[in-house]
Amino acid sequence: MREITFSQATLEAMSEEMERDSRVFVMGEDIARQGGIFGQFKGLPDKFGTDRVLDTPISETAIIGAAVGAALAGMRPVADMHFADFIGVCMDEIFNQMAKIRYMFGGQTTVPVVVRAPDGIASRAAAQHSQSVEAWFAHIPGIKVVAPSNPADAKGLLKSAIRDDNPIIYFENKILYKQKGPVPEGEHLVPIGKANVIREGKDVTVVSYSIMIQQVLKAADILEKDGISVEVIDLRTISPIDKETILESVKKTHRLAIAHEAVKSFGVGAEIAAMAAEEAIGYLDAPVLRFGAPFTPVPFAPTLEDAYKVYGEDIAKGIRKMF
């Protein structure tokens, strides 16, 4: 299978969906003129014109407000946030409008908006351009949250998100943009709400998503040398979470750990740990472990940023203590 970058995979998904459905369009800052700050929209204006690839003013409130209005009028907008950190500017449009309209109108209308949100620690970008904020939106009823970890899932999840009639926040890690992987050509859909067991094991389940999957796989390789078999689950969708796949794995391995780049406190890991405590505690042979960033803004200093991150060695060291 051919290998392309994560960025190229999302570009291919956008192009295929815009060809398939004339209602799909994309809007955001520097989309047409620059091709997106990370190059993830390059070539779309030449192919589809600036009527469907729209540069907007520097106003996240206007971008999401216009996207919600367009969706209610029958379009299928994709709105780019430039950086996920800027999504706080338009929170009212997201959690008071976009998330609630379908419910408040008794299902008489749909709000098929996809918000693309580049997130994560990258290039010493400091506290205002490095955050992972997926847990904010997983807490809001009415919004789906996805976070692919590889190019194939990036394409498949974006295509599925664009076709979904519900609002979706699509988190795409900035470091992943340049990384390559095998991606099917043509129609390739990844179901929203379904996790993927990417490595089977029998001794401990580790759940993760987005870029942290890479560190989890490193930890699994390290632990394999110690005779510890790690089952790795890539969530792919954070909300709705695939509870069945997680619990089925925990009942097999009897141990559970969760790892993410976001801060450990009040994160996705806490929800999964609570889920296991409520529904699978009788199967657990050790306390649930969570791995995440410390409860502080992302530092700018290179040495501090490096110390802030979670690494495969950290995960492996923690898991050893479970046995």
N, C-alpha and C positions, 0 to 999 in steps of 0.2 A: 504494500500500500504506500502511496506517495506520502512524504512528510512535508508539512508546512508549519508555519509559526502559529501561535495562539492568535495573534493579531490578524493574520491572513485568514484564519478559520472564521473569525467573527465577521470579517469583511465579506467572505464568501457567503456566509449565512444571510447577511443583510442584502447582498445583491440578488441571491436566489429568491428571497421572500419579497423583495420589491418587484422582481420580474413576475412572480406568481400572483401578486395581489396589488392592484393599482392604488389601494387605500393605504398602503404602508408608506410612510415617509419618515425622515430623520431630521431632527433639529437640535441645535446647540451652538456653543461658542466655537468659532474657528473650524467648523465642520467643512464648509465648502471651500473656503480660502486656503486652509492649511491641511485639510484632510484629517483633522483631529489632532490633539496635542501629542498623541502617541502613534499617529499615522494609521489608526484603525479604520478610517473612512476614506482613505486615498482612492481616487478614481471614481467614486460614486457620483460626484457632480457631473463628470464628463459623460457618464452613462445614463444618468436619470435627470439631469438638469437641476437648476437651483430652485425649481418649484417644489421638488421633492427632497432636496438636500439643502436645508435652510440654515444660514448663519443667523444667529440671534444676538440681541444686545446682551451685555454682561448683567443678566438678571435671572437667577435661578427661579425666582417667583414667577416671572413672566414665562419662562420655558415650561415649567410644569403646569401652570395655569392654562396656557395655550394648549398643551398636550391633552389635558383633561377635557377642555372644551371641544377639541377636535375629535376626541374619542366619543364623546356624547353625540357628536354630529355625524358619526358613522365612519370616521377614519381610524387608522391603526398606527398611532404615532410611536416613534422610538425617540426618547429624549436623552441626550448625553449631558452628564453632570460635570465633565472636565476632570474634577477630582471628587471622590465620594465625600470628602470633608466638607464640601460646599453645600451638601444636601440639607444641612440644617437651616439654610436661608429660606427654603420653600417647604418647611415641615407642615404648615397649615394646609397647603394644597395637597400634600401627600396623606397625612393621617386624618384630617378632618373632611376632606373632599374625595380625593381619589379612592381611599380605602372604604368609605362609608356609603357612597352614592348608590351602588347596586342594592345594598341591604335596605337603605332608607326608602328606596322606591319600589321595594318588594319584588326585585328582579325584573322590573319592566324595562330596564336599560342595562347596558354593559359598559365597562370602562377599560378597554383593551390598550392600556398604556404600558410600555416597557421603559423603565428608567435604567440606563446604563451608568454604572458608578465605578470608575477605576479606584481601587483601594489598595491599602497595604504599605508596608515600609519599603522605601526605594530611594536610592541616590542621596542619602543624607538630606532628605526634604523637610525634616523637622516636624514639629508638633501639629502644624495646620495642614500638612499635605501628606500624611503618612498613616492615617487612622484606619482601623477596621471596625465598622459600625453596624455590622449585619444584625447584631442582637437587638438594636433599637427597633428594627422593622419586623423582626420575627415576633415581637411582642404585640404587634398591631393586627387585630382581626381584619380580614378583607384584603390583605396584601400577601402575595407569594414572594419568597426570597430564594434566589439561586446563587451558587458560587462554584463555577467549574474549576477543575484543577489541571486540565490538559486541553490541547487543541481540539480533539475530537468531541469532548463534552462541551467545549466552548461553542462549537458550531451547532451541535444538536440541541443544546439547551436554549440557545438564542432563537433558533427557528421555532422551537416549541413555545417559547415565551411570546413571540410575536403572534402566534396563532391562538394563544389563550385569550379568553374573553375577560379575564381578571387582570388587575394591575400587578405588575411584577417588578421587583428591584433585582437587577442583574449585576452582581458584583464581579468585577474582572480585575484580578491582581495585576498591578503594573509591572512587576518583575516577570510575570508569565508571558507578557506580550511577545517577547523575542524568542521564547523557547519553542522548539520544534517537536512535533510528534505525528504519528500516523493519523490521517483524517480521511474518511471515505469521501469519494467524489459523489456529487449529485445529492439526491434526497437522503438526509441523515437526521433523524429525530431522536432525542433523548427524552424519555418521559419525565415530566416534572412530578416530584413527590416520590421518586424511586431511587434509593441508594444503590451503590455498586460495591460488592465485595471484591476488591482488587487483589487481595492476597489471602489465601485460606490458611488457617492455623488452628491449633487446638488448645493452647495454653492461656491466651489472653486476647481480648478484643480491644483494638484501638480505633476509635472513631475520629475522623478529621474531615477537612474539606479545603478547597482552594490550595494555596501554595504550601500550607503546612503538611499536606500529604507527602511532599518530598522528604521532609524531615522524619516523618513517621516511617516511611519505607527505609530510610537509613537506620533508624532505630531497630527495625525488624531485622535487617541484615546483621547488625551488631549482636542482637540477642540470639539470633540463630546459631552463632558461634558458641553461645553459652548453653545451647540445647533448649532454648525457649522458643516455642512456635507461636508466631504472632498473626492473628487475623486482622486485616486492615479493611475498614469500611470507609469509603468515600461518600459522604452524604450527598453531594451534588446539589440537592435541594435542602435548604435549612428549614423552610416553612412552605408547605406542610412537611413535617419530618417523617421519615420512614421508620416508624417505631417498630414495626414487625421485624424488619431485617436486623435491627440492633438487638432487640430482645432475643430473637432466635439465636444470634451469635453468642450472646452472653450466657444463655442457657447451655450452650455447648462448651464454652471455654471457662466459665465460672469466674472470670476476672474482666474488669472494664477500665479502660483509660480513655480520656478525650483530650485532644490537643488542637489548639488554634492560635493564630497570630494575635488575635484580639486580646485585650486584657482578660485575665482569668476571672476577676470578680464579676458576678452577675451576667456571665456570658452564655453562649450556646452550650458549653460544657456543663454548666450548672443545671440547665434544663434536662440534659441527657442523664446526668447523675441522679437527679430527682426522679426521673422516669424509671430508672433501674431500681431505685430504692422502693418505689411504690409498687412495681409490678414484677420484679425479679430478685428481690433481696434474698429469697430462700436459695437461690442458685449461686450467690456470690461467696467466694472463699477468701476474699480480701476486700478492704475498703476501695471504693472507686477513686481513681486518681484523675486530677485535672492538670493540664499543662497550658499555660497562657502567659501573656506578658504581665509585668508588674503593674500595679495600679498607679500609674503616673503617665503624664504626656510622653509621647515619643521624643527622646532627646535628639539634639542636632549633632553634638560632638561624636565623631566616628567611634571612639572607644566606648562611649556610653550607649550608642545605638547598638553596637555589636553585643554588649552585655545585656541589653534589653530583650533581645530575640530569644526564641526557644529553638534549640538545636536537637538533632537526633541523639547526640550523646546524653543530653539532659533527660530525654524521654526514656532512653535505655536504662540509665542509672536509676530513675524512679521506679520503672517497672520491675527491675531486679528485686526491689524491696518487697514486692508483692508475694514472693515465693519463700 
